Amino acid sequence: MTLRSNLFEVLKSHSGSQMMTKSVLHLKALALFEGNRDSALKWCNTSNRALAWKTPTEAIDPEEGGLMVVSLILRLEHGVYS
């Protein structure tokens, strides 16, 4: 699957009334960091330039912020650093 199709599928699954929750964020971050819980939690609680200097945990509150976090995780998984 390409980055674009992965992003489309994830965004589609989190659209509408479904919002990204902290537990979903932590699971996605844990997968991103290949099971390293400490690194995943540190990433979730560290400000990120791609999220307007908010932490991923802060950014998921509004729905569009959750989509930004999912998009960022997918880009990182595919080596697209921004």
Protein Blocks (a to p, Z undefined) as FASTA:
>chain_A
ZZklmmmmmmmmmgcjbccdfklmmmmmmmmnnopaklmmmmmmgccfkloopafklmmm
pmmlmmmmmmmmmmmmnopaZZ
